[in-house]
Amino acid sequence: MARTALIQHGYRWVRDTGEDSVFVRSIEGRQPVLLLVYVDDFQIVGERELAVVAHHHVAGLFGASQQ
């Protein structure tokens, strides 16, 4: 399950949003990265440098292509 994999890799599930698909990854001294997971896609919001790192990380976890 995506939720389990993301939690195991440092993402925190945000439960009080009314959605099951919102995660945050905090990095000390930086703004957190927000991750929204859909059935077959994901969106990442945050500082560009951190968002790019998170994108590669999440894509690698789920075998997504870099297209």
C-alpha positions in Angstrom: 0.0 0.0 0.0 1.3 3.5 -0.9 0.6 4.9 2.6 2.7 2.3 4.3 5.6 2.7 1.9 5.6 6.5 2.3 5.4 6.4 6.1 8.3 3.9 6.1 10.3 6.4 4.0 9.9 9.5 6.2 6.6 10.9 5.0 3.9 11.8 7.6 0.3 11.1 6.7 -1.9 14.1 7.4 -5.1 12.7 8.8 -7.2 15.8 9.6 -7.7 16.9 6.0 -10.6 14.7 5.2 -8.5 13.0 2.5 -6.4 9.8 2.7 -3.9 11.0 0.2 -2.0 14.0 1.9 1.5 13.5 3.2 4.2 15.8 4.4 7.9 15.3 4.6 9.8 17.7 6.9 13.4 18.5 6.6 15.0 20.3 9.5 15.6 24.0 8.8 13.6 23.9 5.5 10.0 24.3 4.5 8.2 20.9 4.4 7.3 19.2 1.1 3.6 18.4 0.6 2.7 15.2 -1.3 -0.7 14.4 -2.7 -1.2 10.9 -3.9 -3.8 9.9 -6.5 -4.7 6.5 -7.9 -2.2 6.6 -10.7 -0.3 9.9 -10.1 1.1 12.3 -7.5 1.6 16.0 -7.0 4.5 17.5 -4.9 4.5 21.1 -3.6 7.5 22.7 -1.9 10.8 24.4 -2.5 11.9 23.4 -6.0 15.1 21.7 -4.9 13.3 19.6 -2.2 10.4 18.9 -4.5 12.7 17.5 -7.2 14.4 15.3 -4.7 11.0 14.1 -3.3 9.7 13.5 -6.9 12.7 11.2 -7.7 12.3 9.5 -4.4 8.6 8.8 -4.7 8.9 7.8 -8.4 11.6 5.3 -7.4 9.5 3.9 -4.7 6.6 3.1 -7.0 8.5 2.4 -10.2 7.2 5.5 -12.1 8.9 6.6 -15.2 10.7 10.0 -15.4 8.6 11.1 -18.5 
